[in-house]
Amino acid sequence: MRDTDTTEGILEKLPNGFGFLRTPASNYLPGPEDVYLSKTQIKKLDLQTGDIISGQVRQARNGEQYASISRIDTVNFEPPERIHQRLLFENLTPLYPDKQLSLETTPEDLSTRVLDLMVPIGKGQRGLIVAAPRTGKTMLLQKIAHGVATNHPDAHLIVMLIDERPEEVTDMQRSIRGEVVASTFDEPSQRHIQIAEIVLEKAKRLVEHRQDVVILLDSITRLARAYNSTIASSRKVLSGGIDSNALQRPKRFFGAARNVEQGGSLTMIATALVDTGSRMDDVIFEEFKGTGNLEIHLDRKLADRRIYPSIDVQKSGTRKEELLIAPDQLQKIWVLRKVLNPLEPQECMELLLSKMGKTKNNEEFLASISKMNGANTNTRENRSRRTRSR
């Protein structure tokens, strides 16, 4: 590395006051290519962990172990002198999401079309994808990521995989246009936590600069397990082996998602694992249940029948969806829910997908809601005839 080279990385400020620029290539973990920032540089600009810094590099000399920053050019993509104008994330005013993250891309991608209508995601949403094993959660996350990258290129998309299988990491990296940060199951719990926390700090710094950030986390369950295995024991153990204090930090992590009044938003959609055979996972889900303002429930029976997306529409929904959807469309969606609610989850999704598949987009589909109402009436009559014939 020459003195004329420039670099960019995420600042991790250490307890002694100095820090290093970590890079996405190493999943923000310490490495020999990290660039040193002095305590004076950090204090002068009041830099925080998570700040995205670019500048000119001075190569290591006179026995120095790391290259260092000789000149800071930008902080969070803005001139350094503007850093003093930012409001700290903790001082920003949280609001309900009021702008929809539209995910619809092509007529054939019915997963994102279903989400846009039945479980709309807004900027600043805090949502859970509640999923048993092999219900298509990874595939759904990839489709959400594709929708965000296609329709909202200005948003900063980060897919975070915690305690994941290496092949799943490779597949995600090759499938989406966005940043993928991962730790695999063969790494220690402390590394899972370190990666998660520096990514969250990066997201906070971007929101402070009025940017929109979308984090897709797989999974909040594994992150909570990591915190549980590293926390000092409080000698108060809950059912499933969870320490009573272990969930405070993952709840704080998940709770960071918000829409803010001053501009910018942090959207977080996290998977929560259920029906894994682990009592600990069930306890973690129960603790996080109700902390979000959106829930997407995936149904194992639908997945077993290869019906995707395997969303249980009756159990899934978004709080304050009226802030995201135009009133005329919302009325039609409510009519649609009235049509679908009496049906079993399998019948519900099959009917919805069959009707949506005949239209080019959601706007055209909503225009055909009245026709679906008639079709559903016939379905109920046929079921009634079959029952009487028995």
C-alpha positions as semicolon CSV with decimal commas, in nm:
position;residue;x (nm);y (nm);z (nm)
1;M;0,000;0,000;0,000
2;R;0,151;0,334;-0,111
3;D;0,118;0,675;0,054
4;T;-0,092;0,794;-0,242
5;D;-0,346;0,512;-0,205
6;T;-0,694;0,576;-0,072
7;T;-0,907;0,342;0,134
8;E;-1,260;0,309;0,271
9;G;-1,383;0,115;0,569
10;I;-1,600;0,105;0,878
11;L;-1,454;0,250;1,195
12;E;-1,437;0,030;1,500
13;K;-1,339;0,248;1,794
14;L;-1,156;0,059;2,067
15;P;-1,172;0,130;2,443
16;N;-0,833;0,306;2,439
17;G;-0,969;0,574;2,206
18;F;-0,797;0,481;1,880
19;G;-0,959;0,267;1,614
20;F;-0,929;0,069;1,292
21;L;-1,110;0,067;0,960
22;R;-1,267;-0,276;0,907
23;T;-1,372;-0,391;0,561
24;P;-1,673;-0,586;0,429
25;A;-1,436;-0,830;0,259
26;S;-1,336;-0,961;0,603
27;N;-1,690;-0,932;0,745
28;Y;-1,566;-0,637;0,954
29;L;-1,339;-0,862;1,158
30;P;-0,980;-0,763;1,253
31;G;-0,718;-0,838;0,988
32;P;-0,370;-0,738;0,868
33;E;-0,512;-0,502;0,604
34;D;-0,692;-0,284;0,861
35;V;-0,601;0,086;0,865
36;Y;-0,524;0,265;1,192
37;L;-0,693;0,588;1,309
38;S;-0,534;0,781;1,593
39;K;-0,712;0,891;1,906
40;T;-0,658;1,255;1,801
41;Q;-0,826;1,205;1,461
42;I;-1,124;1,033;1,620
43;K;-1,165;1,295;1,892
44;K;-1,132;1,591;1,651
45;L;-1,430;1,478;1,440
46;D;-1,613;1,297;1,722
47;L;-1,612;0,979;1,514
48;Q;-1,815;0,681;1,628
49;T;-1,803;0,308;1,568
50;G;-1,985;0,243;1,242
51;D;-1,879;0,561;1,062
52;I;-1,791;0,495;0,697
53;I;-1,458;0,669;0,642
54;S;-1,258;0,719;0,324
55;G;-0,924;0,890;0,299
56;Q;-0,559;0,881;0,204
57;V;-0,337;0,611;0,350
58;R;0,014;0,640;0,491
59;Q;0,196;0,308;0,476
60;A;0,342;0,154;0,790
61;R;0,698;0,261;0,872
62;N;0,953;0,253;1,154
63;G;0,826;-0,073;1,295
64;E;0,456;0,020;1,274
65;Q;0,228;-0,279;1,232
66;Y;-0,056;-0,111;1,042
67;A;-0,099;0,150;0,772
68;S;-0,272;0,465;0,895
69;I;-0,502;0,739;0,767
70;S;-0,312;1,056;0,681
71;R;-0,614;1,249;0,553
72;I;-0,988;1,192;0,597
73;D;-1,180;1,280;0,280
74;T;-1,537;1,178;0,365
75;V;-1,737;1,052;0,661
76;N;-2,053;0,863;0,571
77;F;-2,016;0,987;0,211
78;E;-2,015;1,353;0,317
79;P;-1,736;1,609;0,381
80;P;-1,582;1,567;0,728
81;E;-1,679;1,919;0,839
82;R;-2,048;1,826;0,819
83;I;-2,010;1,551;1,080
84;H;-2,076;1,795;1,365
85;Q;-2,427;1,866;1,228
86;R;-2,559;1,516;1,283
87;L;-2,804;1,417;1,553
88;L;-2,715;1,105;1,746
89;F;-2,933;0,804;1,666
90;E;-3,061;0,783;2,024
91;N;-3,192;1,141;1,997
92;L;-3,390;1,085;1,676
93;T;-3,770;1,072;1,712
94;P;-3,918;0,732;1,616
95;L;-4,240;0,721;1,411
96;Y;-4,458;0,455;1,256
97;P;-4,345;0,365;0,902
98;D;-4,534;0,581;0,652
99;K;-4,365;0,505;0,319
100;Q;-4,393;0,161;0,164
101;L;-4,094;-0,040;0,047
102;S;-4,251;-0,168;-0,272
103;L;-4,115;-0,515;-0,355
104;E;-4,312;-0,607;-0,668
105;T;-4,080;-0,669;-0,964
106;T;-4,209;-0,906;-1,233
107;P;-4,554;-1,060;-1,292
108;E;-4,409;-1,406;-1,223
109;D;-4,262;-1,320;-0,882
110;L;-4,575;-1,379;-0,677
111;S;-4,395;-1,385;-0,341
112;T;-4,319;-1,014;-0,341
113;R;-4,659;-0,934;-0,489
114;V;-4,829;-1,119;-0,203
115;L;-4,618;-0,933;0,052
116;D;-4,696;-0,592;-0,098
117;L;-5,069;-0,658;-0,061
118;M;-5,109;-0,873;0,248
119;V;-4,804;-0,779;0,459
120;P;-4,674;-0,444;0,329
121;I;-4,327;-0,347;0,447
122;G;-4,258;0,019;0,521
123;K;-3,938;0,213;0,561
124;G;-3,847;0,171;0,927
125;Q;-4,041;-0,154;0,973
126;R;-3,944;-0,396;1,250
127;G;-4,062;-0,734;1,132
128;L;-4,036;-1,104;1,211
129;I;-4,053;-1,391;0,965
130;V;-4,173;-1,674;1,189
131;A;-4,057;-1,995;1,027
132;A;-4,014;-2,363;1,101
133;P;-3,727;-2,546;0,926
134;R;-3,768;-2,602;0,549
135;T;-4,052;-2,355;0,498
136;G;-3,875;-2,136;0,242
137;K;-3,752;-1,852;0,465
138;T;-3,417;-1,820;0,286
139;M;-3,588;-1,807;-0,051
140;L;-3,830;-1,543;0,078
141;L;-3,543;-1,332;0,216
142;Q;-3,372;-1,347;-0,124
143;K;-3,686;-1,228;-0,298
144;I;-3,728;-0,942;-0,049
145;A;-3,364;-0,845;-0,106
146;H;-3,415;-0,853;-0,483
147;G;-3,725;-0,634;-0,453
148;V;-3,544;-0,377;-0,239
149;A;-3,238;-0,370;-0,467
150;T;-3,453;-0,331;-0,779
151;N;-3,709;-0,076;-0,659
152;H;-3,505;0,117;-0,402
153;P;-3,146;0,137;-0,530
154;D;-3,073;0,434;-0,301
155;A;-3,141;0,226;0,011
156;H;-2,845;0,057;0,178
157;L;-2,926;-0,316;0,172
158;I;-2,742;-0,542;0,417
159;V;-2,813;-0,914;0,451
160;M;-2,676;-1,047;0,779
161;L;-2,635;-1,423;0,824
162;I;-2,554;-1,534;1,178
163;D;-2,432;-1,885;1,270
164;E;-2,512;-1,999;0,917
165;R;-2,396;-2,287;0,697
166;P;-2,110;-2,182;0,464
167;E;-2,291;-2,295;0,150
168;E;-2,591;-2,079;0,245
169;V;-2,358;-1,780;0,271
170;T;-2,217;-1,844;-0,077
171;D;-2,565;-1,886;-0,223
172;M;-2,683;-1,559;-0,070
173;Q;-2,375;-1,371;-0,193
174;R;-2,436;-1,492;-0,547
175;S;-2,812;-1,437;-0,541
176;I;-2,856;-1,075;-0,434
177;R;-2,731;-0,729;-0,522
178;G;-2,632;-0,592;-0,186
179;E;-2,392;-0,636;0,101
180;V;-2,382;-0,979;0,263
181;V;-2,218;-1,001;0,606
182;A;-2,191;-1,345;0,758
183;S;-2,054;-1,561;1,035
184;T;-2,068;-1,937;1,000
185;F;-2,159;-2,205;1,254
186;D;-1,795;-2,305;1,303
187;E;-1,706;-1,962;1,444
188;P;-1,731;-1,868;1,814
189;S;-2,035;-1,689;1,954
190;Q;-1,833;-1,376;2,028
191;R;-1,765;-1,337;1,656
192;H;-2,136;-1,362;1,575
193;I;-2,198;-1,078;1,820
194;Q;-1,909;-0,863;1,698
195;I;-2,027;-0,879;1,338
196;A;-2,387;-0,804;1,429
197;E;-2,302;-0,506;1,646
198;I;-2,064;-0,333;1,404
199;V;-2,318;-0,372;1,122
200;L;-2,585;-0,219;1,345
201;E;-2,357;0,073;1,430
202;K;-2,292;0,128;1,059
203;A;-2,667;0,135;0,997
204;K;-2,722;0,385;1,279
205;R;-2,458;0,622;1,139
206;L;-2,626;0,613;0,798
207;V;-2,967;0,687;0,950
208;E;-2,813;0,984;1,133
209;H;-2,726;1,114;0,786
210;R;-3,088;1,072;0,668
211;Q;-3,021;0,753;0,473
212;D;-3,256;0,456;0,439
213;V;-3,108;0,124;0,553
214;V;-3,260;-0,223;0,516
215;I;-3,119;-0,511;0,723
216;L;-3,236;-0,867;0,654
217;L;-3,126;-1,083;0,949
218;D;-3,118;-1,462;0,951
219;S;-3,175;-1,521;1,230
220;I;-3,260;-1,330;1,548
221;T;-3,288;-1,671;1,718
222;R;-2,925;-1,763;1,653
223;L;-2,810;-1,415;1,753
224;A;-2,995;-1,450;2,084
225;R;-2,833;-1,791;2,136
226;A;-2,491;-1,629;2,085
227;Y;-2,563;-1,362;2,346
228;N;-2,688;-1,628;2,585
229;S;-2,367;-1,830;2,555
230;T;-2,138;-1,531;2,618
231;I;-2,318;-1,337;2,891
232;A;-2,201;-1,365;3,250
233;S;-2,443;-1,585;3,439
234;S;-2,699;-1,405;3,654
235;R;-2,793;-1,736;3,820
236;K;-3,150;-1,682;3,703
237;V;-3,217;-1,927;3,422
238;L;-3,546;-1,928;3,233
239;S;-3,712;-2,225;3,071
240;G;-3,500;-2,367;2,790
241;G;-3,171;-2,263;2,945
242;I;-3,196;-1,890;2,868
243;D;-3,030;-1,659;3,120
244;S;-3,272;-1,391;3,240
245;N;-3,039;-1,113;3,118
246;A;-2,938;-1,272;2,788
247;L;-3,215;-1,123;2,576
248;Q;-3,163;-0,759;2,671
249;R;-2,898;-0,695;2,406
250;P;-3,067;-0,879;2,116
251;K;-3,390;-0,694;2,201
252;R;-3,198;-0,366;2,190
253;F;-3,055;-0,477;1,855
254;F;-3,398;-0,555;1,708
255;G;-3,550;-0,246;1,867
256;A;-3,312;-0,019;1,676
257;A;-3,530;-0,054;1,365
258;R;-3,742;0,257;1,323
259;N;-3,863;0,534;1,098
260;V;-3,737;0,870;1,223
261;E;-3,898;1,211;1,205
262;Q;-3,578;1,389;1,104
263;G;-3,541;1,176;0,789
264;G;-3,391;0,836;0,725
265;S;-3,501;0,494;0,844
266;L;-3,370;0,160;0,963
267;T;-3,579;-0,133;0,843
268;M;-3,509;-0,474;0,995
269;I;-3,672;-0,798;0,886
270;A;-3,547;-1,088;1,099
271;T;-3,629;-1,456;1,092
272;A;-3,741;-1,626;1,414
273;L;-3,708;-2,003;1,426
274;V;-3,989;-2,217;1,568
275;D;-4,069;-2,590;1,582
276;T;-3,700;-2,679;1,584
277;G;-3,731;-2,919;1,876
278;S;-3,543;-2,675;2,099
279;R;-3,724;-2,528;2,398
280;M;-3,472;-2,241;2,394
281;D;-3,582;-2,137;2,044
282;D;-3,947;-2,135;2,151
283;V;-3,866;-1,915;2,451
284;I;-3,670;-1,673;2,232
285;F;-3,963;-1,642;1,991
286;E;-4,208;-1,583;2,274
287;E;-3,985;-1,306;2,410
288;F;-3,966;-1,133;2,071
289;K;-4,331;-1,187;1,984
290;G;-4,506;-0,852;1,990
291;T;-4,186;-0,645;1,979
292;G;-4,217;-0,592;1,604
293;N;-4,479;-0,411;1,401
294;L;-4,496;-0,676;1,129
295;E;-4,515;-1,056;1,132
296;I;-4,493;-1,301;0,843
297;H;-4,584;-1,657;0,944
298;L;-4,468;-1,941;0,719
299;D;-4,672;-2,262;0,723
300;R;-4,501;-2,603;0,712
301;K;-4,803;-2,771;0,550
302;L;-4,794;-2,525;0,261
303;A;-4,422;-2,581;0,212
304;D;-4,467;-2,960;0,219
305;R;-4,714;-2,921;-0,068
306;R;-4,465;-2,699;-0,254
307;I;-4,692;-2,396;-0,230
308;Y;-4,468;-2,088;-0,223
309;P;-4,467;-1,842;-0,068
310;S;-4,583;-2,060;0,221
311;I;-4,735;-1,761;0,402
312;D;-5,023;-1,810;0,643
313;V;-5,217;-1,500;0,541
314;Q;-5,456;-1,511;0,838
315;K;-5,170;-1,501;1,091
316;S;-4,958;-1,248;0,903
317;G;-5,000;-0,873;0,893
318;T;-4,862;-0,522;0,939
319;R;-4,955;-0,276;1,211
320;K;-5,078;0,061;1,085
321;E;-5,087;-0,061;0,726
322;E;-5,320;0,228;0,649
323;L;-5,015;0,457;0,664
324;L;-4,849;0,263;0,382
325;I;-5,129;0,195;0,135
326;A;-5,354;0,437;-0,052
327;P;-5,714;0,442;0,085
328;D;-5,875;0,310;-0,234
329;Q;-5,633;0,018;-0,251
330;L;-5,670;-0,049;0,121
331;Q;-6,046;-0,092;0,086
332;K;-5,993;-0,355;-0,184
333;I;-5,734;-0,536;0,028
334;W;-5,978;-0,548;0,319
335;V;-6,239;-0,699;0,087
336;L;-5,977;-0,950;-0,025
337;R;-5,905;-1,050;0,336
338;K;-6,278;-1,101;0,399
339;V;-6,283;-1,336;0,100
340;L;-5,977;-1,531;0,215
341;N;-6,033;-1,548;0,592
342;P;-6,294;-1,831;0,591
343;L;-6,059;-2,056;0,392
344;E;-5,797;-2,297;0,520
345;P;-5,436;-2,174;0,473
346;Q;-5,379;-2,409;0,179
347;E;-5,700;-2,309;0,000
348;C;-5,635;-1,945;0,079
349;M;-5,288;-1,934;-0,077
350;E;-5,382;-2,152;-0,374
351;L;-5,676;-1,926;-0,458
352;L;-5,470;-1,611;-0,411
353;L;-5,181;-1,735;-0,626
354;S;-5,406;-1,865;-0,901
355;K;-5,585;-1,531;-0,933
356;M;-5,268;-1,322;-0,904
357;G;-5,095;-1,536;-1,165
358;K;-5,353;-1,430;-1,422
359;T;-5,273;-1,060;-1,383
360;K;-4,966;-0,858;-1,480
361;N;-4,933;-0,661;-1,157
362;N;-5,103;-0,590;-0,826
363;E;-5,291;-0,291;-0,961
364;E;-5,460;-0,509;-1,220
365;F;-5,521;-0,778;-0,959
366;L;-5,695;-0,538;-0,720
367;A;-5,923;-0,433;-1,002
368;S;-6,041;-0,794;-1,024
369;I;-6,126;-0,834;-0,654
370;S;-6,500;-0,837;-0,716
371;K;-6,459;-1,135;-0,950
372;M;-6,262;-1,322;-0,684
373;N;-6,543;-1,266;-0,436
374;G;-6,778;-1,453;-0,666
375;A;-6,527;-1,735;-0,713
376;N;-6,489;-1,773;-0,338
377;T;-6,866;-1,797;-0,295
378;N;-6,866;-2,091;-0,537
379;T;-6,579;-2,252;-0,342
380;R;-6,774;-2,234;-0,016
381;E;-7,086;-2,374;-0,186
382;N;-6,887;-2,668;-0,325
383;R;-6,740;-2,740;0,019
384;S;-7,090;-2,729;0,167
385;R;-7,220;-2,976;-0,094
386;R;-6,931;-3,216;-0,023
387;T;-7,006;-3,197;0,350
388;R;-7,378;-3,271;0,297
389;S;-7,303;-3,560;0,062
390;R;-7,103;-3,731;0,339
